[in-house]
Amino acid sequence: MAAHGIAVEKRERLIPVEEYLRTIYHPDCDFVDGRVEERNVGEYEHASVQKALLRIFWQREQDWRVLAIQECRLQISAARFRIPDVMVLRADQVVHRVVREAPLLCIEVLSPEDTWKRLRGVLGDYLAMGVEHIWAFDPEERIAYRFDADGFHPVTEAQLAVSGTEIRVEVADVFALLPKG
């Protein structure tokens, strides 16, 4: 941006964690090192995949001994909070307003505006805080991914599973609500 031929740098206002925690955002935003970052949400395909995942987990919460929640703040570090699309906690995990202990599983659903670079950063934060199981779903391509320290791994089998648990999710069921074509 230029004013009278002089380049003007756009500066983001950094805010303290306390301000982020007491501010209501619609939809809620991530907080990364003093910056509020908007998340891509709101498209039908994104919402449909998120709904399918929640339905699958909610129907089996007692059997799998888990608690599935959507869009809840997860404190990654002192100055970093993320909002997973779906977070699966162990049934006995203690939570006070914000999840501060690594969940069993974090799931992200891509929106058309998402970039792989941004998604890698978000999922990398989950990994850094100790989340052992991280999944991503791409509604447009109808592909599921596992994410670990080596990056994204397309799921080629029919089911996603969480080792050491009874959790088994049919990938086709996650995309079943999407329009054909």
C-alpha positions in Angstrom: 0.0 0.0 0.0 1.4 3.4 -0.8 0.5 6.9 0.6 2.0 9.8 -1.3 4.5 7.5 -3.0 5.8 6.1 0.3 5.4 2.4 1.0 3.3 1.8 4.1 3.7 -1.6 5.8 0.6 -3.2 7.1 1.2 -4.2 10.7 -0.8 -6.8 12.6 -1.6 -5.9 16.1 -0.3 -8.6 18.5 -2.6 -9.3 21.5 -1.9 -11.1 24.8 -3.3 -14.6 25.4 -5.7 -13.2 28.1 -7.4 -10.9 25.5 -7.7 -13.8 23.1 -9.3 -16.0 25.8 -11.8 -13.4 26.8 -12.8 -12.4 23.3 -15.6 -14.1 21.4 -14.9 -14.8 17.7 -17.6 -16.0 15.2 -16.4 -18.5 14.1 -13.7 -19.1 16.7 -10.2 -18.3 15.6 -6.8 -19.9 16.2 -4.2 -17.9 18.2 -0.6 -18.2 17.2 2.1 -16.3 19.0 0.0 -13.2 19.6 -1.9 -13.2 16.3 -5.5 -14.2 15.8 -5.8 -16.4 12.7 -9.1 -17.0 11.0 -10.1 -20.6 10.1 -11.8 -21.6 6.9 -15.2 -23.0 7.7 -18.8 -22.7 6.5 -18.9 -24.7 3.2 -21.5 -27.5 2.8 -18.9 -30.1 2.0 -16.8 -29.2 5.1 -19.8 -29.3 7.3 -21.0 -32.6 5.9 -17.7 -34.4 6.5 -17.5 -32.9 10.0 -21.1 -34.0 10.7 -20.4 -37.5 9.5 -17.3 -37.8 11.7 -19.1 -36.5 14.7 -22.0 -38.9 14.1 -19.6 -41.9 13.8 -17.8 -41.0 17.1 -20.9 -40.0 19.0 -22.7 -43.3 18.2 -19.7 -45.2 19.6 -18.5 -43.0 22.4 -19.4 -45.6 25.2 -18.0 -48.6 23.3 -14.8 -46.8 22.3 -14.5 -45.0 25.7 -14.0 -41.6 24.1 -15.6 -38.1 23.9 -15.9 -36.5 20.5 -16.2 -32.7 20.4 -16.2 -30.1 17.6 -14.4 -26.8 17.4 -13.1 -26.6 20.9 -10.0 -24.6 21.9 -6.9 -26.7 22.3 -3.9 -25.1 24.0 -0.8 -26.2 22.1 1.6 -24.1 24.2 1.6 -21.0 26.3 1.0 -18.7 23.3 -0.6 -21.0 20.8 -4.2 -22.3 20.6 -5.8 -24.2 17.8 -9.5 -25.2 17.1 -9.6 -28.7 15.6 -12.6 -29.4 13.5 -13.1 -32.6 15.5 -11.2 -33.6 18.6 -11.5 -37.1 20.2 -10.6 -37.2 23.9 -10.2 -40.2 26.1 -13.4 -40.6 28.3 -11.4 -40.0 31.5 -9.6 -36.9 30.2 -10.1 -33.9 32.4 -11.0 -30.6 30.7 -11.6 -27.1 32.1 -12.9 -24.7 29.5 -9.9 -25.3 27.2 -8.3 -28.7 26.4 -4.7 -28.6 27.6 -3.8 -32.2 27.5 -3.1 -33.9 24.2 -6.3 -35.5 22.8 -6.3 -39.0 21.5 -7.1 -37.8 18.0 -7.4 -34.5 16.1 -9.2 -34.3 12.8 -9.2 -31.5 10.2 -11.5 -31.1 7.2 -10.1 -29.2 4.3 -12.0 -26.2 2.9 -11.4 -25.0 -0.7 -9.5 -22.0 0.6 -7.2 -24.1 2.8 -3.6 -24.5 1.7 -1.5 -27.5 2.3 1.2 -25.3 3.9 -1.3 -23.9 6.4 -2.7 -27.3 7.2 0.8 -28.7 7.7 1.4 -26.0 10.2 -1.8 -26.7 12.1 -1.2 -30.5 12.1 2.4 -29.9 13.0 1.2 -28.1 16.1 -0.9 -31.1 17.1 2.1 -33.3 16.7 4.3 -31.0 18.7 2.0 -31.1 21.6 1.9 -34.9 21.6 -1.2 -35.8 19.7 -0.5 -39.4 18.5 -3.3 -39.7 15.9 -3.9 -37.0 13.4 -6.3 -37.3 10.4 -7.2 -34.9 7.6 -10.1 -35.3 5.2 -10.3 -33.6 1.7 -14.0 -33.5 0.7 -13.2 -32.3 -2.8 -10.9 -35.2 -3.6 -12.7 -37.6 -1.2 -9.3 -38.6 0.2 -8.4 -39.2 3.9 -4.8 -38.7 5.2 -2.9 -39.7 8.2 -0.4 -37.1 9.4 2.9 -37.7 11.3 6.4 -36.4 11.5 7.0 -37.6 7.9 4.0 -35.6 6.6 0.8 -36.6 4.9 0.0 -40.2 4.0 -3.0 -40.9 1.8 -5.2 -43.6 3.3 -5.5 -46.5 0.9 -7.4 -49.0 3.0 -11.1 -48.9 3.6 -10.8 -48.1 7.4 -8.9 -45.6 9.5 -8.0 -47.1 12.9 -6.5 -45.8 16.1 -3.9 -48.3 17.3 -4.4 -49.6 20.9 -8.2 -48.9 20.7 -11.3 -50.3 19.1 -11.7 -47.2 17.0 -12.4 -48.1 13.3 -13.8 -45.5 10.9 -15.0 -46.5 7.4 -13.6 -43.8 5.1 -16.5 -44.2 2.6 -19.0 -43.4 5.5 -17.3 -40.1 6.1 -17.9 -39.0 2.5 -21.3 -40.6 2.2 -23.3 -37.3 2.8 -21.5 -35.5 0.0 -23.4 -35.0 -3.3 -22.5 -37.4 -6.1 -20.4 -36.1 -8.9 
